Amino acid sequence: MLIFLDVDGVLNYHLRKRPFTDYPGNLARTCVGWLYYIINRTDAKIVISSSWRSLYDVEGFKKSMISEFKESAIETHISSKILDSIVGVTINGRKDLPMTRQDEVDHWMKVNDYKGNFAILDDHIILFDENNPDLFITWREEGLNEMVAHSVIYHLERQ
């Protein structure tokens, strides 16, 4: 099982201490907690589809997240589980090729020959096919919440 993960608007939201457009932004402990809950329940791995991937490769992203987790007072067992779950990043279509984020996810799945269950967590519906059944949209003012987390778990477990 995979989760294609956006960060801004999913693990943080624009009401945090820093402006929403800052890179990287503060993480919301409740949102990170819901991601941890999903991973614990499903053993899903994470592929980063966030625009943050344009700043880092996988290892650079993990290092950046370590400092974000510390700054946001995320417990070590939670941050370690999430970091250990990250297995890749999607291609940066805005940099490398003219692609939507949907195209980037499809490209990652094709290149990695992935045919298993997956869910996409993002706050920008316009970056995806509007009828994508694997897409779970968060509200950028709240981020990942209980309702979305349970919907993702149900989606991953039923396939």
C-alpha positions as CSV (number, residue, x, y, z in Angstrom):
1,M,0.0,0.0,0.0
2,L,1.2,3.5,-0.8
3,I,0.3,7.0,0.1
4,F,1.3,9.8,-2.3
5,L,1.7,12.7,0.2
6,D,1.5,16.4,-0.2
7,V,2.8,18.4,2.8
8,D,1.4,21.9,2.8
9,G,-2.3,21.8,3.4
10,V,-2.1,18.1,4.6
11,L,0.5,18.1,7.4
12,N,0.3,21.8,8.1
13,Y,-2.2,24.5,7.3
14,H,-2.1,28.2,6.7
15,L,-3.1,29.2,10.2
16,R,0.2,27.9,11.6
17,K,2.9,30.3,12.9
18,R,4.6,30.8,9.6
19,P,2.8,32.1,6.5
20,F,1.4,29.2,4.4
21,T,3.7,29.9,1.5
22,D,6.9,29.5,3.5
23,Y,9.1,26.5,2.8
24,P,9.2,24.4,4.9
25,G,6.2,25.3,7.0
26,N,5.5,24.3,10.6
27,L,3.8,20.9,10.9
28,A,0.5,20.6,12.8
29,R,0.8,17.9,15.5
30,T,-2.7,16.7,15.0
31,C,-2.2,16.3,11.2
32,V,1.0,14.4,11.7
33,G,-0.8,12.3,14.3
34,W,-3.4,11.3,11.7
35,L,-0.8,10.4,9.2
36,Y,0.9,8.2,11.8
37,Y,-2.5,6.6,12.6
38,I,-3.0,5.7,8.9
39,I,0.5,4.2,8.6
40,N,0.1,2.2,11.8
41,R,-3.3,0.8,10.7
42,T,-2.3,0.0,7.1
43,D,1.5,-0.4,7.0
44,A,1.4,1.9,3.9
45,K,4.6,3.4,2.5
46,I,4.9,7.0,1.5
47,V,5.9,8.6,-1.8
48,I,6.3,12.4,-1.5
49,S,4.3,14.2,-4.2
50,S,4.5,17.6,-2.5
51,S,6.2,20.6,-4.1
52,W,8.8,20.1,-1.3
53,R,10.3,17.3,-3.4
54,S,11.7,20.0,-5.8
55,L,13.9,21.2,-2.9
56,Y,15.2,17.7,-1.9
57,D,15.9,14.1,-2.9
58,V,14.5,11.4,-0.6
59,E,17.4,11.6,1.9
60,G,17.4,15.4,1.9
61,F,13.6,15.4,2.4
62,K,14.0,13.1,5.4
63,K,16.7,15.3,6.9
64,S,14.5,18.4,6.5
65,M,11.6,16.6,8.1
66,I,13.7,15.7,11.1
67,S,14.1,19.3,11.9
68,E,10.5,20.0,11.2
69,F,9.4,17.2,13.5
70,K,11.6,18.6,16.3
71,E,10.4,22.2,15.8
72,S,6.8,21.0,15.9
73,A,7.4,18.9,19.0
74,I,6.4,15.6,17.3
75,E,7.2,12.6,19.4
76,T,10.2,10.5,18.3
77,H,8.3,7.3,17.8
78,I,5.9,9.0,15.5
79,S,8.5,10.9,13.5
80,S,10.7,7.7,13.2
81,K,7.7,5.6,11.9
82,I,6.8,8.3,9.3
83,L,10.4,8.8,8.1
84,D,10.9,5.0,7.9
85,S,7.8,4.8,5.7
86,I,9.1,7.2,3.0
87,V,10.2,5.2,0.0
88,G,10.4,7.7,-2.8
89,V,9.4,11.0,-4.5
90,T,7.5,11.6,-7.6
91,I,9.1,13.3,-10.6
92,N,8.9,17.1,-10.5
93,G,6.7,17.7,-13.5
94,R,6.8,21.5,-13.3
95,K,10.6,21.3,-13.5
96,D,11.4,18.2,-15.6
97,L,8.4,17.8,-17.9
98,P,5.0,19.5,-18.4
99,M,2.9,17.3,-16.1
100,T,0.1,17.7,-13.6
101,R,0.5,16.1,-10.2
102,Q,-1.8,13.3,-11.4
103,D,0.6,12.7,-14.3
104,E,3.5,12.7,-11.8
105,V,1.8,10.0,-9.6
106,D,0.9,7.9,-12.7
107,H,4.6,8.3,-13.9
108,W,5.9,7.1,-10.5
109,M,3.6,4.1,-10.6
110,K,4.6,3.2,-14.2
111,V,8.4,3.6,-13.6
112,N,8.2,1.6,-10.4
113,D,5.8,-1.0,-11.9
114,Y,3.4,-0.5,-8.9
115,K,0.0,-2.1,-9.2
116,G,-1.1,-2.2,-5.5
117,N,-3.4,-0.2,-3.4
118,F,-2.8,3.5,-3.0
119,A,-4.3,6.8,-1.8
120,I,-3.3,10.4,-2.7
121,L,-3.4,13.0,0.1
122,D,-3.4,16.5,-1.2
123,D,-5.2,19.8,-0.8
124,H,-5.3,20.8,-4.5
125,I,-8.0,19.1,-6.4
126,I,-7.2,21.0,-9.6
127,L,-3.9,19.1,-9.9
128,F,-5.7,15.8,-10.4
129,D,-8.4,14.1,-12.5
130,E,-11.6,15.3,-10.8
131,N,-13.1,11.8,-10.6
132,N,-10.0,10.1,-9.2
133,P,-11.3,7.6,-6.6
134,D,-7.9,7.3,-5.0
135,L,-7.7,11.1,-4.2
136,F,-8.4,12.4,-0.8
137,I,-8.6,16.2,-0.5
138,T,-7.8,18.0,2.7
139,W,-9.0,21.4,3.6
140,R,-5.9,23.7,3.6
141,E,-7.2,25.6,6.7
142,E,-7.3,22.4,8.7
143,G,-5.0,19.8,7.1
144,L,-5.4,16.0,7.5
145,N,-8.2,15.3,9.9
146,E,-10.0,12.3,11.4
147,M,-12.6,12.0,8.7
148,V,-10.1,12.0,5.9
149,A,-7.8,9.6,7.8
150,H,-10.6,7.1,8.3
151,S,-11.6,7.4,4.7
152,V,-8.0,6.7,3.5
153,I,-7.8,3.6,5.8
154,Y,-11.1,2.3,4.6
155,H,-10.0,2.8,1.0
156,L,-6.6,1.1,1.4
157,E,-8.0,-1.8,3.4
158,R,-10.9,-2.6,1.1
159,Q,-9.0,-2.9,-2.2
